[in-house]
Amino acid sequence: MEGLRIRIRKQEMKPTDASSQERSEEMAEEEPLSPGSRMFHQPDFNIHTLAIMGSKTPIDVDVVKEKLPQTLLKHPRFSSLVVGEEEKGEEMRWARTEVNLEAHIIIPRIDDNCRNSTEAADKFVEDYIFNLSKTSLDKSRPLWDLHLLNLKTSDAAAIGIFRIHHSLGDGTSLMSLLLACTRQISIPAALPTIPGADNNYKKKKKNGNYVGIWRFLAEVWWVLQLVLNTAVDVLMFLATFLFLKDTVTSLKGPPGVEFTPRRIVYKTVSLDDIKLIKNAMNAALADMMEKDTKAKWGNWVGFVLLPFAVSLRDDPLDYVREAKATVDRKKRSLEAVYTFSMSQLVLRFLGFKVQIIHKVSLL
């Protein structure tokens, strides 16, 4: 997976129709794809990320085209295309190129019937996203596009849909980058002001509640929980991968279900919730845009098993209580870190095809 920092390369832009000689001369400036990014270019594991964002006002397309080069396109991934084919023994690399925004910003035609009611507009957006999931990005240009729908829905006055190839980065990387592209309304050149995290532990520590022997005992107990939970979770993960199987129910998909068409159901998320995550991670909005940043960009894919027992309950809220208890325990476990490491070992010693089978078998 991508464990290196973002390397800042020269800013000269290389046109997409550059000759083979020009391309070979600049190979030294091109960055090879990480193993994680290469995996997402395998035929059976070609995954795209769809990010849906609503706006309170209609979207000004000209403003979007004007601002994107100053924000999103500053990141090399969004101004690079993939060159080289592994089938031909070539190394896959990111190569900087000139971005034609006209090819990446798409304004679909919207029927007048969809503008007459919010229900019709919501259905149009769902159908549009569903159709996007059935097509792939053009690999002759940078692997992203932006679809702007100036259509009033039940949640927004306009909709923007980013379609981004998963090889560009994982969800955390992309969310950090998109947040870094936002600006204040009152000060267009400034990043949004977000209050600092409310760290209750630091407050209690400052007030003297966690001092001396009690603090030491609390930390020892926390470490013991971490070790025990991690050991149990890793053993359960290995057992699930090797021989444990889910009970056959109506919720369990049959073999090959990953290749069948599916509807896209989206959920409106408040930006305040995103800010809460940002504060909890103790990160800065511009982490992904800073030169020589310590923030890691890439595909960090781990697994956390969340069992869901199907049975008759006297109180339906028992499901919620059990799920809450399980998630709280998983927070005190390094399961995701170890499953990420195991995935890396599978990739290193057995190759992409085995790793893809390993991933699909867990979905």
C-alpha positions in Angstrom: 0.0 0.0 0.0 1.0 3.6 -0.3 3.2 4.3 2.7 5.4 7.0 1.2 5.0 10.8 1.4 3.7 12.7 -1.5 6.7 13.6 -3.5 6.6 17.1 -5.0 7.7 16.9 -8.6 8.4 19.6 -11.2 5.4 21.6 -12.3 6.0 21.3 -16.1 2.8 19.8 -17.6 3.2 17.0 -20.1 0.5 16.8 -22.8 -1.5 13.5 -23.2 -0.4 13.1 -26.8 3.4 13.3 -26.0 5.5 11.0 -28.1 7.1 7.9 -26.8 10.5 9.6 -26.9 9.3 12.5 -24.8 7.7 10.1 -22.4 10.8 8.0 -22.0 12.9 11.2 -21.3 10.6 12.1 -18.4 10.3 8.7 -16.9 12.7 9.8 -14.1 10.1 12.4 -13.1 7.2 9.8 -13.1 6.2 8.1 -9.9 5.5 4.3 -9.9 2.1 3.2 -8.7 2.1 1.7 -5.2 1.1 -2.0 -4.8 -2.3 -0.9 -3.5 -3.0 1.4 -6.5 -1.8 -1.4 -8.9 -4.3 -3.8 -7.4 -7.2 -1.4 -8.1 -6.2 -1.6 -11.8 -6.6 -5.4 -12.0 -9.5 -6.4 -14.4 -11.6 -8.0 -11.6 -10.9 -5.3 -9.0 -11.5 -2.0 -10.9 -13.2 0.1 -8.3 -14.4 3.7 -8.4 -15.3 6.0 -5.5 -18.5 8.1 -5.8 -18.7 11.2 -3.6 -22.1 13.1 -3.7 -22.2 16.7 -2.4 -25.1 19.0 -2.1 -25.1 22.8 -2.4 -27.5 25.3 -0.9 -27.4 27.4 -4.1 -27.2 26.6 -7.8 -23.7 25.7 -9.0 -21.8 28.2 -11.1 -20.0 26.0 -13.6 -17.6 28.8 -14.7 -16.5 29.4 -11.0 -15.9 25.6 -10.6 -13.7 25.6 -13.7 -11.8 28.7 -12.5 -11.2 27.4 -9.0 -10.3 23.7 -9.7 -6.8 24.5 -11.0 -6.1 26.4 -7.8 -7.3 23.6 -5.5 -7.9 20.0 -6.7 -5.5 20.0 -9.6 -2.6 21.1 -7.3 -2.5 17.5 -6.2 -0.4 15.4 -8.6 -2.9 12.5 -8.6 -5.6 14.6 -10.2 -3.3 15.9 -12.9 -1.6 12.6 -13.8 -2.6 9.6 -15.9 -1.5 6.0 -15.6 1.1 4.9 -18.2 2.5 1.4 -18.7 0.8 -2.0 -18.9 1.7 -4.9 -16.6 0.5 -7.4 -19.2 3.3 -6.2 -21.5 5.9 -6.3 -18.7 5.9 -2.5 -18.3 5.9 -0.7 -14.9 2.7 1.3 -14.2 3.5 4.9 -13.4 1.8 8.2 -12.7 2.7 10.7 -15.4 1.9 14.4 -15.2 -0.3 15.7 -18.0 -2.2 18.8 -19.0 -5.8 18.5 -17.7 -8.6 19.5 -20.0 -11.4 20.5 -17.6 -14.0 20.4 -20.4 -13.5 16.6 -20.5 -13.7 16.1 -16.8 -16.6 18.4 -15.9 -19.8 16.9 -17.1 -23.2 18.8 -17.3 -25.9 16.2 -18.0 -29.2 17.1 -19.7 -32.1 17.1 -17.2 -35.7 16.6 -18.3 -38.2 19.3 -17.4 -40.3 16.7 -15.6 -37.6 16.2 -13.0 -37.6 19.9 -12.2 -41.3 19.9 -11.3 -41.1 17.9 -8.1 -38.4 17.0 -5.6 -39.5 13.3 -5.7 -38.7 13.2 -9.4 -35.5 15.0 -8.8 -34.4 12.6 -6.1 -35.2 9.6 -8.4 -33.2 11.2 -11.2 -30.2 11.6 -9.0 -30.4 8.0 -7.8 -30.7 6.7 -11.4 -27.9 8.9 -12.5 -25.6 7.6 -9.8 -26.6 4.1 -10.6 -25.7 4.5 -14.2 -22.4 6.0 -13.3 -21.6 2.9 -11.3 -22.0 0.8 -14.5 -19.4 2.7 -16.5 -15.6 3.2 -16.2 -13.4 6.2 -16.4 -11.4 6.9 -19.6 -7.8 5.8 -18.8 -6.3 8.1 -21.5 -6.7 11.0 -19.0 -6.6 11.6 -15.2 -8.9 9.1 -13.5 -11.6 11.4 -12.2 -14.6 13.4 -13.3 -17.1 15.8 -11.8 -20.8 15.7 -12.7 -22.7 18.9 -11.9 -26.5 18.7 -11.6 -28.3 22.0 -11.2 -31.4 20.3 -10.0 -33.3 21.1 -6.8 -33.8 17.9 -4.7 -35.3 17.4 -1.3 -31.9 18.0 0.3 -30.1 20.6 -1.9 -30.5 23.2 -4.6 -27.8 21.5 -6.7 -25.7 18.3 -6.7 -22.1 17.6 -7.5 -20.9 14.0 -8.0 -17.2 13.2 -8.0 -16.3 9.9 -9.6 -12.7 9.0 -8.6 -10.7 5.9 -9.4 -9.8 4.1 -6.1 -6.2 3.9 -7.2 -6.0 7.7 -6.5 -6.5 7.1 -2.8 -8.7 5.8 -0.1 -11.7 7.5 1.5 -9.8 9.2 4.2 -7.3 10.7 1.7 -10.0 11.9 -0.6 -12.1 13.4 2.2 -9.1 15.3 3.5 -8.3 16.6 0.0 -11.9 17.7 -0.7 -12.1 19.5 2.6 -8.8 21.2 1.8 -10.5 22.5 -1.4 -13.2 24.4 0.5 -12.9 28.1 1.4 -14.7 30.6 3.6 -17.5 32.6 2.1 -16.5 35.8 3.8 -12.8 35.3 3.0 -12.5 33.3 -0.2 -8.8 32.8 0.1 -9.0 31.3 3.7 -9.7 27.7 4.7 -12.7 27.1 6.9 -12.3 27.8 10.6 -13.0 24.7 12.6 -13.0 24.7 16.5 -10.4 22.6 18.2 -11.1 19.2 19.5 -12.7 18.9 23.0 -10.3 16.5 24.6 -11.9 15.4 27.8 -8.9 13.3 28.8 -6.6 16.2 28.6 -9.0 18.3 30.7 -9.3 15.6 33.4 -5.5 15.2 33.3 -5.1 18.9 33.8 -7.5 18.9 36.7 -5.5 16.2 38.4 -8.1 13.4 38.1 -5.6 11.1 36.4 -2.5 11.3 38.5 -0.1 9.0 40.3 -1.0 5.4 40.8 -4.5 5.7 39.4 -3.3 7.0 36.1 -0.7 4.2 35.9 -3.3 1.5 36.7 -5.7 2.9 34.1 -3.0 2.9 31.4 -2.0 -0.7 32.3 -5.7 -1.8 32.1 -6.0 0.0 28.7 -2.9 -1.8 27.4 -4.2 -5.2 28.6 -7.5 -4.6 26.9 -5.8 -3.6 23.7 -3.6 -6.7 23.6 -6.5 -9.1 24.5 -9.0 -7.6 22.1 -6.4 -7.6 19.3 -5.5 -11.3 19.9 -9.1 -12.3 19.9 -10.0 -10.3 16.8 -7.0 -11.5 14.8 -7.8 -15.1 15.6 -11.4 -14.7 14.6 -10.4 -13.0 11.4 -8.1 -15.9 10.5 -10.7 -18.4 11.4 -13.3 -16.6 9.3 -10.9 -16.5 6.4 -10.0 -20.2 6.7 -13.1 -22.1 7.6 -15.9 -20.2 9.5 -18.9 -19.5 7.2 -21.9 -17.3 7.6 -25.3 -18.9 8.1 -27.3 -18.9 4.9 -30.0 -16.2 5.3 -31.9 -13.8 3.1 -29.2 -11.2 4.0 -26.3 -13.3 2.6 -25.6 -12.9 -1.0 -25.0 -15.9 -3.3 -21.6 -16.5 -5.0 -21.0 -13.9 -7.7 -23.3 -11.3 -6.1 -20.5 -8.7 -6.3 -20.9 -8.7 -10.1 -24.7 -8.1 -10.1 -26.2 -4.6 -10.7 -27.2 -2.8 -7.5 -29.0 0.4 -6.6 -27.0 3.2 -4.9 -28.7 4.5 -1.8 -27.1 7.7 -0.4 -27.3 9.3 2.9 -27.0 13.0 3.6 -24.2 13.7 6.1 -23.8 16.9 8.0 -20.5 18.8 7.5 -20.4 19.1 11.3 -20.0 15.3 11.5 -17.1 15.5 9.1 -15.5 18.3 11.3 -16.0 16.0 14.3 -14.0 13.3 12.6 -11.3 15.8 11.7 -11.0 17.0 15.3 -10.9 13.4 16.6 -8.1 12.6 14.2 -6.2 15.8 15.3 -5.6 16.6 11.6 -5.6 19.9 9.7 -7.7 20.6 6.7 -4.7 21.4 4.5 -2.7 18.4 5.5 -3.0 16.8 2.0 -2.1 20.0 0.2 1.0 21.0 2.2 4.4 20.5 0.7 6.4 17.8 2.4 3.4 16.8 4.5 3.6 14.0 7.0 0.0 13.0 6.2 0.0 9.8 4.3 -1.8 9.6 1.0 -2.7 6.3 -0.5 -4.8 3.2 -0.2 -4.7 1.8 3.4 -7.2 -1.0 3.3 -7.8 -3.0 6.5 -10.6 -5.2 7.7 -12.8 -5.2 10.8 -15.3 -8.0 11.3 -18.6 -6.8 12.8 -20.8 -9.9 13.4 -24.5 -9.5 13.1 -26.6 -12.3 14.8 -30.0 -12.9 13.2 -32.5 -14.1 15.9 -35.8 -13.3 17.5 -35.5 -10.7 20.2 -38.1 -9.5 22.7 -36.6 -6.0 22.4 -35.4 -4.9 18.9 -33.0 -2.5 20.6 -31.0 -5.4 21.7 -29.4 -5.4 18.2 -28.4 -1.8 18.7 -27.0 -2.5 22.2 -24.9 -5.5 21.0 -23.6 -3.6 18.0 -22.7 -0.6 20.2 -20.8 -2.9 22.6 -19.0 -4.6 19.8 -17.9 -1.4 18.2 -16.7 0.0 21.5 -14.6 -3.1 22.0 -13.2 -2.9 18.4 -12.1 0.7 19.2 -9.7 -0.9 21.7 -8.2 -3.3 19.2 -5.5 -3.2 16.4 -7.5 -5.6 14.2 -7.5 -3.2 11.2 -3.7 -2.7 11.5 -3.0 -6.4 11.6 -5.4 -7.3 8.7 -3.8 -4.6 6.7 -0.4 -6.2 7.3 -1.7 -9.6 6.5 -3.1 -8.2 3.2 0.4 -6.8 2.5 2.0 -10.2 3.1 -0.5 -11.9 0.8 0.2 -9.4 -1.9 4.0 -9.7 -1.5 4.3 -13.5 -1.6 1.2 -14.7 -3.5 0.4 -11.8 -5.9 -2.5 -9.6 -6.9 -4.9 -12.4 -8.0 -4.8 -14.2 -4.7 -5.2 -11.0 -2.7 -8.2 -10.0 -4.8 -9.8 -13.5 -4.1 -8.9 -13.0 -0.4 -10.7 -9.6 -0.4 -13.8 -10.7 -2.3 -14.2 -13.7 0.0 -14.6 -11.4 2.9 -17.1 -9.0 1.4 
